[in-house]
Amino acid sequence: MYYYIKGEYVKSGENFVVLDAGGLGYKIHTSQMAIAKMPEIGEEAKVYTYLHVREDVFDLYGFPTNEELVIAGDTDKIVSAL
């Protein structure tokens, strides 16, 4: 549903980042390696995403490049790895 999200990098946690895009704060689950590749807080960032939908939750998973998203391939493995 979302190919990527581009916006201001506002926050990170243990396994997530938050991008403000158009006034909405998107919490995107990602790896520590991907967080290390992010720009400084307050700068613009672009994260390629996979939307994981379950009955009770919609979770966004992010990758620094489209190639990393494609390489990850099997989306069930993506979710379990993060």
Wavefront OBJ file of the C-alpha trace (Angstrom):
o trace
v 0.000 0.000 0.000
v 2.822 2.428 0.846
v 5.897 2.115 -1.361
v 7.926 4.584 0.673
v 7.430 7.409 3.132
v 9.504 10.580 2.922
v 9.441 13.202 5.636
v 11.183 14.718 8.623
v 12.986 12.194 10.807
v 11.700 13.071 14.272
v 12.449 10.161 16.591
v 13.877 6.682 16.931
v 13.480 3.909 19.465
v 15.016 0.489 19.962
v 13.528 -0.954 16.741
v 11.594 1.873 15.111
v 11.803 5.341 13.617
v 9.157 8.039 13.316
v 8.815 10.136 10.166
v 6.560 13.207 10.025
v 5.103 13.300 6.521
v 2.371 15.825 5.842
v 1.677 16.339 9.518
v 1.259 12.628 10.294
v 3.789 10.749 12.411
v 4.477 7.303 10.937
v 5.994 4.749 13.311
v 8.053 2.417 11.145
v 9.570 -0.760 12.603
v 13.093 -1.368 11.383
v 16.452 -2.859 12.323
v 19.246 -1.240 14.314
v 21.357 -1.364 11.150
v 18.731 0.657 9.272
v 18.451 3.154 12.140
v 22.229 3.662 11.981
v 21.849 4.667 8.298
v 19.266 7.367 9.077
v 20.207 11.054 8.810
v 20.287 13.342 11.837
v 17.040 14.010 13.718
v 15.238 16.904 12.024
v 16.514 16.101 8.534
v 14.508 14.629 5.674
v 14.549 10.844 5.331
v 13.046 8.321 2.936
v 12.141 4.805 4.079
v 10.873 2.021 1.792
v 8.032 0.226 3.507
v 6.066 -2.969 3.798
v 2.612 -2.776 5.436
v 1.892 -5.905 7.492
v -1.853 -6.299 8.110
v -3.362 -8.574 10.715
v -6.822 -8.718 12.208
v -5.835 -6.520 15.143
v -2.961 -4.347 13.867
v -1.431 -2.580 10.872
v 2.379 -2.395 11.203
v 4.806 -0.605 8.896
v 8.252 -2.157 8.387
v 10.964 -0.055 6.803
v 14.179 -0.422 4.837
v 16.716 2.245 3.866
v 16.706 1.255 0.170
v 14.318 -0.398 -2.255
v 16.962 -3.043 -2.937
v 16.980 -4.088 0.719
v 13.190 -4.396 0.673
v 13.328 -6.537 -2.482
v 16.168 -8.683 -1.125
v 14.180 -9.294 2.066
v 11.607 -10.963 -0.189
v 9.363 -13.148 1.960
v 7.307 -10.716 4.030
v 6.653 -13.218 6.837
v 10.416 -13.512 7.272
v 10.709 -9.709 7.303
v 8.299 -9.419 10.204
v 9.884 -12.204 12.245
v 13.403 -10.833 11.671
v 12.527 -7.415 13.050
l 1 2 3 4 5 6 7 8 9 10 11 12 13 14 15 16 17 18 19 20 21 22 23 24 25 26 27 28 29 30 31 32 33 34 35 36 37 38 39 40 41 42 43 44 45 46 47 48 49 50 51 52 53 54 55 56 57 58 59 60 61 62 63 64 65 66 67 68 69 70 71 72 73 74 75 76 77 78 79 80 81 82
